[in-house]
Amino acid sequence: MTALATVLATAVILVAVAQPAVAFKVTVKPTSVRQGDVALIVVTGAATAPEMDGSVAGRPLFFFPYADGYAALIGVDLEAKPGRTPWHIGFVDGAGAPHKAFGVITIKSRKFPVQRLTLPTSMVDLSPADESRAEAEATRLRALYDTISAARLWHGRFTRPIATTVKPEGFGFRRIINGQPRSPHSGVDFAAPAGTPVVASNRARVALVANHFFGGRLVALDHGEGLYTLYMHLQRVDVTEGNLVERGAIIGAVGSTGRATGPHLHWAAQLRRARIDPSDLLTLPVGD
């Protein structure tokens, strides 16, 4: 993460209970939040709370036990409006006493490169049939991302989906294809030879296996609590819908299916409605 922005959202509240006094603390990590970033909101000193409730910008947070309290992921969409975004936390402790905390996250803008591509006209100026197909496939993905599984399946560190030290690129790129502005690139691209194994970045359930006009052969993994990762342009798929896969399990191989100029893996991540930079998952400060 760069220091293009400073944030914050930190609250410390002292709570009077039976001896000795107990304090809980709410922090947001990292301390810089930009468009497309993933943040972690952590509530410590709340181990006796049976559950935690909260929201960011009115959208619910999904908490999981963490350290001596709880934590939840916050996704900032790559086109989120910069500015101050409120959050709130509420819980009832083990003694039945209610507690609340409020704060603000400041989202900073992020400068994305402009990428100019030239593709065959048939893949840019779509026929009515192809346009209808592409829209139906996009609608299906949006419906999938709105499906929130209650159980958190992911644990520990996320891993790269292919074995390479090459830095992926492309997240948020403003693409101009054959001279026409297009939607921003919502994932990262790994250049790799066709047939390179692709692995699950963390434990998940296979939510979708499909062959889309733009994405080609693809796999969508549901990591629980609204977090999905997507693997596109696959040469082959080695899993079926409903499979539970562990981190590092092979799910397919790099290819160039769909709208692709050559073999590569398009890796994307979605946290509920937010299109997030999947590379941020690799540095989440959660090691459980």
Secondary structure, 3 states (H helix, E strand, C coil): CCCCCCCCCCEEEEECCCCCCEEEEEEEECCCCECCCEEEEEEECCCCCCCCEEEECCEECCCEEECCEEEEEEECCCCCCCEEEEEEEEEECCCCCEEEEEEEEEEECCCCCEEEECCCHHHHCCCHHHHHHHHHHHHHHHHHHCCCCCCCCCCCCCCCCCCCCCCCECCCCEEEECCEECCCCCEEEEECCCCCEEECCCCEEEEEEEEECCCEEEEEEEEECCEEEEEEEEEEECCCCCCEECCCCEEEEEECCCCCCCCEEEEEEEECCEEECHHHHHHCCCCC
